[in-house]
């Protein structure tokens, strides 16, 4: 073998190991019906999904967050409240909307744990807002969960309640306290007629059904009411509702919700805005409310003191006559009263600071602090830090609904609260020291003035003392009453910082889902790529040869001819059906063999032809018999040797027995003439294999075999050697030395690709020579032989040539039926 031939074989092997994209595409084209069926099934599934899915809507509303200034806040207002900035409120409201507590309030206010349903074409439909009646449940009693309870309107006064209960126990929920428990149920079908407005007390349903006479109803129309677990409903809305900033404005928020019922979405969004506004106003009034509570508690003490002093003055006047005090002493008493009032104010501040200090050191949440200005404290550090601590505490309370304890957010808030608390405690200490100094000074001034009054008679001193106490109590009472009135006015005049700009409304919004076009597109893609992937996997796993193009790609050994599939009762198709397409194929092979023999030395001796294959069942014996027949019919003196000693076959078609054959000759038991049989086909002799020997390889390697071949070359024109499969045993390799030409049978859709690697390797090292492929069971398909061209289709019976000149199958109806099955 030349170097160029070795390179060709190596290149063919490398080509064979690469992925055959073109072959895969033609394989897919051959199975186009499977792809179309898959696409059709996928589109049907998409249609069934689309018609069963409810429309999905997305509605929204806009709210703004503004720091609404109270109109009663003026420069003369003695009590100040620090409400915090807008940015802090935006974050707080965005957090509140996603909290469980807020959504509990909304769900509870709208009773969305109760669903109104009607039976649609494929499933139950939510008909909230479109039912002609209202169900007012008794929240103190249980309602059966997850069981549709039917309501059939009979007329404008009566309805039928029906339900099918499969179990004698069921879970009910009492929506007053959200408690769930198990109750006994009447098993079976329950149907009973009730009147509208009649209280129903059933084990599974406790409510009053009221007919809405403003809505028209259809007699015998059926509706259903289904109760759901309260916590599950809250969780669904908590996860579905969305809130975010609108456009570039950070103070305008957009609330949005997705659902199947537009009326239900509208009510939920508007209820959310209303509850948010109410909650925000309550939070805003919290500081003022705490201040009013503090002033009320202080007023009680001041009022008691004032009453006691008044009683003391009345008692004194009854027991003493009215006294006249000179102007100088009266002025001193007035000055003393003013100083004592100042002292009381300072003591009130000191008491407030002591209470505040104790509160900060003993409490863990700081939302109940009264305004420092309620007792006249105007220290900016105290006011700022009290407001900051209160705001941070409220923010921490809101965060507790959405975040687990131990989160880094809690740690950050606690750090800020502790930092502000430490600063406030230090400021309180400093302020208390200042107040103590002021009290000492005031006590000194009081003692000095009292010494000046000591020269008066004792009854006058007592009178002036009681008078001062009365004035001080009255002044304190008036001051606290004035501050309480201011706090109450401020609270009453407060408005929520949350304003609804654009409330949710059904304006005919188009559904956003289901995306039916996308579903059809996905079905189209799945329907196409699923079978393509399946074909790809099958193609990768398939190691069988299906066409001449694959043989050419896997090997550079030439293809000698093609033999079509032809069902017949025996292997003598060339002799008994000489005009058939298969017979013409063998004549084509005979013509091609002549080119091989012409290249060899013309010695005048007969030519040998070895026929082998990779494994059994590839048509080796069939080809041997018919090639020998086609030579014999052409006038060539031909002999067919059955050298497949392990599995003899050729004797049956010629009606001869296999009792003795080539084996008997090689072991010297019989002469060659005794094992040779003349067939009914002119010019064709056959030598069967004979009994299976224990050492077939040794017999074929014997000198007797060599002598026999040389003898036959002198007597016959063509010697056909029917040999064992090359891929199973080595017997065929022993016979290659006698072969002038070799045929390797490849049965399409049967022979494995790896077998070509075997023959390539033997051809490469020179173990076999002048070898060619013959493809058996060939089917003429454009997608199989896209690279083969003309020439090999000559002998196939379904071509144009074959239809005109070759014999067809006698059972034409069976052939038509098979073609019909193949097509569909």
MOBELUR-V113391 format. One record per residue. N is the residue number from 1. NEAR is the number of other ideal C-beta (glycine too) atoms within 10 Angstrom. D_CENTER is the distance of its C-alpha to the mean C-alpha in Angstrom with 2 decimals. Layout:
n/near/d_center
N/NEAR/D_CENTER
N/NEAR/D_CENTER
//
This chain:
n/near/d_center
1/12/62.10
2/7/62.06
3/7/59.80
4/7/58.23
5/12/57.36
6/14/55.65
7/11/53.62
8/16/52.58
9/17/51.38
10/13/49.47
11/11/47.78
12/19/46.85
13/17/45.30
14/9/43.21
15/14/42.10
16/17/41.20
17/8/38.81
18/8/36.75
19/10/33.91
20/16/35.44
21/8/33.20
22/13/35.75
23/20/36.00
24/16/32.24
25/15/32.32
26/20/35.26
27/18/33.63
28/17/30.70
29/11/33.32
30/15/35.09
31/18/32.01
32/11/31.23
33/11/31.47
34/14/28.60
35/19/26.43
36/13/27.62
37/13/27.06
38/19/23.45
39/19/22.90
40/12/24.72
41/14/22.69
42/21/19.36
43/16/20.95
44/12/22.19
45/14/18.80
46/20/17.57
47/14/20.74
48/11/20.35
49/15/16.89
50/15/18.38
51/10/21.49
52/12/19.83
53/16/17.51
54/17/19.34
55/13/19.92
56/13/18.15
57/20/20.61
58/16/20.78
59/21/24.18
60/17/25.73
61/21/29.02
62/18/31.01
63/24/32.99
64/17/35.38
65/25/36.48
66/14/40.19
67/13/42.92
68/15/45.14
69/9/48.70
70/18/50.66
71/11/53.72
72/13/55.93
73/13/55.23
74/7/58.50
75/4/60.57
76/6/62.68
77/16/59.85
78/13/60.62
79/24/57.16
80/15/54.30
81/23/50.52
82/14/47.99
83/18/44.79
84/20/42.75
85/10/41.33
86/14/38.77
87/11/36.23
88/16/36.04
89/22/35.52
90/18/32.64
91/13/30.68
92/19/31.81
93/22/30.73
94/14/27.27
95/18/26.92
96/23/28.50
97/22/26.12
98/15/23.18
99/17/25.38
100/13/25.25
101/15/28.99
102/24/28.84
103/26/26.12
104/18/28.15
105/19/31.13
106/24/29.39
107/22/27.84
108/17/31.21
109/14/33.23
110/17/31.35
111/15/30.87
112/21/27.25
113/22/26.96
114/17/28.86
115/19/27.14
116/21/29.29
117/20/28.04
118/14/29.52
119/13/28.81
120/12/27.32
121/7/27.50
122/11/24.25
123/10/23.22
124/14/24.44
125/17/24.63
126/18/25.06
127/17/28.64
128/20/29.27
129/13/32.29
130/13/33.42
131/20/35.00
132/16/38.80
133/18/39.06
134/13/38.06
135/20/37.36
136/12/39.00
137/21/37.90
138/17/40.08
139/17/38.02
140/10/40.43
141/16/39.55
142/24/36.49
143/25/34.12
144/22/32.25
145/18/28.48
146/11/25.86
147/21/28.66
148/18/29.32
149/21/33.02
150/18/34.65
151/22/37.26
152/17/39.45
153/21/41.86
154/15/45.26
155/11/47.41
156/12/47.95
157/10/49.07
158/14/47.17
159/24/43.75
160/15/42.52
161/19/40.02
162/17/38.25
163/22/35.63
164/12/35.02
165/17/34.90
166/9/34.07
167/9/34.75
168/10/37.80
169/10/35.78
170/18/33.03
171/14/31.43
172/21/32.78
173/21/32.35
174/18/35.14
175/19/33.83
176/11/36.96
177/8/35.99
178/15/32.46
179/11/33.76
180/13/32.29
181/9/34.49
182/10/35.15
183/12/37.77
184/11/39.62
185/20/38.79
186/12/40.89
187/12/39.33
188/11/39.29
189/9/39.33
190/18/40.57
191/12/42.23
192/11/44.69
193/11/46.15
194/17/46.43
195/11/47.85
196/19/46.03
197/11/46.79
198/12/47.54
199/11/45.99
200/16/43.87
201/9/43.86
202/18/41.85
203/16/40.06
204/22/36.70
205/24/37.52
206/19/39.83
207/21/40.19
208/15/42.35
209/21/41.27
210/13/42.93
211/19/43.28
212/12/42.79
213/11/45.86
214/6/44.84
215/10/42.17
216/7/43.09
217/17/41.86
218/8/41.83
219/9/43.81
220/10/41.94
221/14/38.57
222/14/36.02
223/22/33.52
224/21/31.49
225/23/30.99
226/18/28.24
227/26/28.25
228/17/25.23
229/15/25.27
230/20/26.29
231/15/24.27
232/11/20.99
233/20/21.82
234/22/22.75
235/14/19.54
236/15/17.54
237/19/19.89
238/20/20.09
239/10/16.43
240/14/16.56
241/20/19.91
242/14/20.19
243/20/23.43
244/9/24.65
245/13/27.83
246/18/28.97
247/8/30.28
248/6/32.70
249/11/34.04
250/13/32.88
251/16/34.68
252/18/32.91
253/23/29.52
254/16/27.03
255/26/25.40
256/16/22.56
257/21/20.55
258/15/18.18
259/21/18.89
260/16/20.30
261/21/23.92
262/21/25.71
263/15/28.65
264/21/26.55
265/25/24.82
266/22/28.31
267/18/29.88
268/25/27.24
269/23/27.52
270/18/31.32
271/17/31.58
272/26/29.57
273/23/32.06
274/17/35.00
275/18/34.07
276/24/33.31
277/18/36.74
278/13/38.47
279/18/36.89
280/19/37.79
281/17/41.36
282/12/41.69
283/21/40.60
284/23/43.04
285/17/45.84
286/17/45.24
287/27/47.67
288/23/50.30
289/16/49.88
290/18/50.45
291/26/53.49
292/23/54.97
293/13/54.56
294/22/56.33
295/26/59.15
296/12/59.62
297/10/60.06
298/21/62.54
299/17/64.38
300/11/65.12
301/11/67.04
302/22/68.80
303/15/69.78
304/11/71.23
305/18/73.24
306/20/74.52
307/12/75.65
308/13/77.39
309/19/79.18
310/15/80.28
311/10/81.66
312/15/83.45
313/15/85.03
314/11/86.22
315/11/87.69
316/16/89.43
317/13/90.92
318/7/92.25
319/8/94.07
320/12/95.29
321/7/96.92
322/6/95.30
323/14/95.89
324/7/96.58
325/18/95.10
326/10/96.46
327/7/94.30
328/9/93.96
329/16/92.62
330/13/90.32
331/11/88.78
332/19/88.30
333/24/86.56
334/14/84.28
335/14/83.36
336/20/82.76
337/20/80.47
338/15/78.37
339/20/78.03
340/21/77.11
341/19/74.44
342/17/73.04
343/18/73.11
344/18/71.16
345/19/68.52
346/19/68.23
347/14/68.02
348/20/65.20
349/22/63.29
350/18/63.99
351/12/62.89
352/20/59.62
353/21/58.96
354/12/59.77
355/14/57.37
356/21/54.66
357/15/55.22
358/10/55.04
359/13/51.85
360/19/50.14
361/9/51.24
362/7/50.29
363/12/47.12
364/8/43.51
365/12/42.34
366/22/44.55
367/17/43.78
368/15/47.20
369/22/49.58
370/25/52.27
371/25/53.27
372/24/55.96
373/21/57.85
374/24/58.62
375/25/61.35
376/15/62.34
377/19/60.41
378/11/59.71
379/17/58.86
380/8/56.01
381/14/54.36
382/21/54.26
383/18/52.92
384/15/50.19
385/23/48.98
386/24/49.08
387/20/46.90
388/20/44.50
389/23/44.21
390/23/43.63
391/24/40.87
392/23/39.11
393/18/39.41
394/19/37.83
395/19/34.95
396/20/34.50
397/13/34.51
398/19/31.71
399/18/29.64
400/15/30.06
401/16/27.77
402/17/24.67
403/15/25.48
404/8/26.44
405/7/30.08
406/8/30.84
407/13/28.54
408/8/30.11
409/15/30.23
410/15/32.56
411/10/34.64
412/10/35.12
413/16/36.19
414/13/38.47
415/11/40.00
416/16/40.80
417/21/42.20
418/12/44.36
419/14/45.59
420/21/46.66
421/17/48.11
422/12/50.24
423/16/51.55
424/22/52.34
425/15/54.16
426/12/56.26
427/19/57.08
428/22/58.02
429/12/60.39
430/13/62.03
431/18/62.38
432/15/63.83
433/10/66.41
434/14/67.38
435/18/67.71
436/12/69.86
437/10/72.19
438/16/72.43
439/16/73.17
440/10/75.94
441/14/77.47
442/19/77.27
443/13/78.86
444/11/81.68
445/17/82.29
446/17/82.29
447/9/84.81
448/12/87.04
449/17/87.15
450/15/87.72
451/9/90.76
452/14/92.14
453/16/91.84
454/9/93.44
455/9/96.90
456/18/96.34
457/10/97.40
458/8/94.89
459/13/94.30
460/18/93.50
461/17/91.13
462/15/89.40
463/20/89.19
464/22/87.69
465/18/85.17
466/18/83.97
467/18/83.87
468/20/81.66
469/19/79.26
470/18/79.05
471/17/78.43
472/23/75.72
473/21/73.90
474/16/74.20
475/18/72.89
476/21/69.90
477/17/69.17
478/12/69.38
479/19/67.15
480/22/64.39
481/14/64.67
482/13/64.34
483/24/61.22
484/19/59.64
485/13/60.35
486/21/58.74
487/28/55.58
488/15/55.42
489/16/55.95
490/23/53.26
491/20/50.77
492/11/51.74
493/11/51.47
494/19/48.03
495/15/45.20
496/20/41.48
497/22/40.14
498/22/37.11
499/15/37.96
500/18/35.91
501/13/36.27
502/14/34.22
503/14/33.16
504/23/30.24
505/13/31.49
506/13/30.49
507/8/32.12
508/6/30.50
509/14/27.20
510/7/25.31
511/14/21.80
512/11/18.93
513/15/16.72
514/15/15.71
515/14/16.10
516/15/18.04
517/9/19.23
518/11/15.83
519/19/14.98
520/16/18.33
521/12/17.87
522/14/14.66
523/21/16.67
524/14/19.57
525/12/17.88
526/17/16.37
527/22/19.73
528/15/21.61
529/14/19.92
530/15/19.22
531/21/23.00
532/17/23.89
533/10/21.99
534/14/23.66
535/19/26.94
536/15/26.41
537/10/25.95
538/12/28.93
539/15/30.89
540/10/30.35
541/7/31.30
542/15/34.18
543/10/37.40
544/12/39.74
545/23/41.98
546/22/41.49
547/22/43.76
548/23/46.69
549/19/44.52
550/22/42.83
551/22/46.29
552/18/47.46
553/20/44.49
554/22/44.92
555/24/48.72
556/19/51.71
557/22/53.89
558/12/55.02
559/18/54.18
560/22/57.46
561/26/56.34
562/27/53.91
563/26/54.48
564/23/52.68
565/16/51.70
566/18/54.56
567/10/54.86
568/13/58.44
569/8/60.40
570/13/61.66
571/21/61.56
572/18/64.71
573/23/62.90
574/25/64.94
575/21/68.18
576/14/67.34
577/17/65.11
578/15/66.70
579/11/65.27
580/22/61.68
581/25/59.01
582/23/58.65
583/24/62.41
584/23/62.23
585/32/59.48
586/25/61.83
587/20/64.64
588/19/62.38
589/22/61.72
590/20/65.49
591/13/66.12
592/17/63.59
593/22/65.24
594/9/68.55
595/10/67.28
596/18/66.48
597/15/69.87
598/8/71.77
599/8/70.53
600/11/72.16
601/7/75.87
602/7/78.00
603/8/79.97
604/7/80.68
605/16/78.89
606/19/76.10
607/21/72.46
608/22/69.89
609/26/66.28
610/27/63.80
611/28/60.70
612/30/57.87
613/29/54.09
614/23/51.30
615/16/50.94
616/15/52.53
617/13/51.61
618/24/51.36
619/22/54.60
620/28/57.11
621/24/59.87
622/25/59.23
623/25/59.63
624/28/62.72
625/30/64.53
626/26/63.88
627/26/64.68
628/30/67.87
629/27/68.58
630/25/68.05
631/28/70.49
632/24/73.00
633/20/72.90
634/13/73.64
635/10/76.90
636/17/75.78
637/16/77.08
638/27/73.87
639/22/73.11
640/31/69.79
641/29/69.48
642/26/67.02
643/30/66.13
644/26/62.93
645/24/64.88
646/15/61.94
647/13/60.66
648/21/63.44
649/19/62.63
650/26/65.02
651/19/67.88
652/14/66.33
653/19/66.24
654/20/69.95
655/10/71.08
656/16/72.49
657/11/71.94
658/17/70.62
659/11/73.33
660/18/74.69
661/28/73.37
662/26/72.90
663/24/72.41
664/20/75.87
665/22/77.36
666/23/75.78
667/15/77.00
668/8/80.47
669/13/80.54
670/17/81.13
671/10/82.34
672/17/80.09
673/7/81.94
674/12/81.25
675/22/77.47
676/18/77.30
677/18/76.79
678/12/77.66
679/21/75.06
680/9/75.65
681/20/74.23
682/12/77.09
683/20/77.13
684/26/74.32
685/20/75.01
686/25/72.49
687/24/72.59
688/27/70.08
689/27/68.64
690/24/70.56
691/15/69.66
692/13/66.79
693/18/68.45
694/6/67.35
695/12/67.57
696/21/66.40
697/16/65.72
698/11/69.19
699/20/70.85
700/25/69.15
701/16/70.23
702/15/73.83
703/8/76.75
704/15/77.48
705/20/74.26
706/13/75.32
707/11/78.77
708/19/77.31
709/17/75.18
710/11/78.19
711/11/80.26
712/21/77.78
713/18/77.55
714/9/81.25
715/13/81.06
716/22/77.85
717/17/76.23
718/26/72.65
719/26/71.45
720/29/67.85
721/25/66.31
722/28/63.57
723/26/61.96
724/26/59.28
725/21/55.65
726/27/55.48
727/19/52.14
728/14/53.34
729/17/56.96
730/12/59.34
731/21/62.05
732/27/61.20
733/17/61.57
734/20/65.10
735/21/65.97
736/20/64.69
737/14/68.10
738/20/69.72
739/23/67.25
740/20/68.27
741/21/64.85
742/26/61.67
743/26/58.92
744/29/55.49
745/25/53.75
746/28/50.02
747/23/48.49
748/22/45.47
749/14/42.31
750/17/43.99
751/29/45.26
752/15/42.85
753/17/42.46
754/12/43.53
755/21/46.93
756/24/47.69
757/16/47.26
758/14/49.93
759/24/52.43
760/19/51.68
761/12/52.58
762/18/55.80
763/22/56.69
764/17/56.14
765/10/58.56
766/9/61.08
767/14/60.92
768/20/60.61
769/14/62.25
770/18/62.51
771/22/59.34
772/17/57.31
773/23/54.30
774/26/54.62
775/24/51.41
776/25/51.55
777/17/49.51
778/25/48.89
779/15/47.00
780/15/47.50
781/12/44.10
782/9/43.51
783/18/40.10
784/20/41.65
785/22/44.67
786/15/43.61
787/13/45.79
788/16/48.80
789/9/50.98
790/6/54.00
791/11/56.52
792/19/54.58
793/20/53.81
794/17/57.52
795/24/57.72
796/22/54.71
797/21/55.71
798/16/53.26
799/15/54.21
800/8/56.72
801/15/59.55
802/23/58.77
803/11/58.58
804/7/62.04
805/10/63.94
806/22/62.17
807/16/62.34
808/14/59.29
809/16/58.07
810/8/60.48
811/11/57.72
812/9/56.51
813/8/54.68
814/11/52.64
815/14/51.82
816/11/50.68
817/11/48.54
818/13/46.83
819/11/46.20
820/9/44.73
821/8/42.31
822/7/41.31
823/7/40.64
824/6/38.39
//
